[in-house]
Amino acid sequence: MEISTREVFGAPCWVNLTARDLQAAQQFYGAVLGWQFRPGRLGESSTIAELDGVPVAGIGEPAGDLAMAAWTVHFAVADANVAVGRIRERSGTVAVGPVSFASGGRGALAADREGASFGIWEGPVRSDWRVGAGHAPAWLELRTRDAFEAAIFYGGVLEWATGREGGCEVSYEEDQVVLRQSGEPVARLNSGPVDAAASAPQARPRWHVHFRVPDLDAATDASTAFGGRTLSPVESNATERWVTLQDAEGALFTLNAAHPPTPR
């Protein structure tokens, strides 16, 4: 079932991977996350990843040879033209669009003031896709120099914290900015040391995607077997464990898994 971005404006509505080798990307994420794939709406250059028949993410080949392999978070907007104007007014940059698609939507790719890339989408979105629910990503994280300044930028562009029905709310919790949709957390904005000019992708400002897996160790082993790299030690808290990985082309993501049950 689809709804309009006018009903869920400001919320993350999709994630998409740019990959130069579509077949290799399908093999990698199929092994690591158990995804199956079907053709996307843009022909042979795109595919939709599914889990148990439910769409999770998109994978598409870049339009140019210089594009980096990366995960991109897309946000719902009521009007793409207005959102693009707000991005430019706030010293962000627009790389592509707005572009109209056969699906009836319009999208654009942009970057915030620190250089973190993101997308905007006006049009139909799946009503059963929401961060933290079902097979969608577990959560999203913006890694940036100043989370509070970033919240002002995105709040102005995406109409966060307006109090209007269908919009998102923002709270400040333990030095993080937390974005909530219908009361549920969907993204966190974190301050930290980043460098837009750094050569290492993990050092740059970016939106970062977390995916849930049932077995963290098995998924990490599958990543290594298909050419991925482990970029962090396994970390944990009271409820889960997680590790940051890089796929075979260099795109970054994190895997999260609940602690296994304690033997009796």
Disulfide bonds with the S-S distance in Angstrom:
none
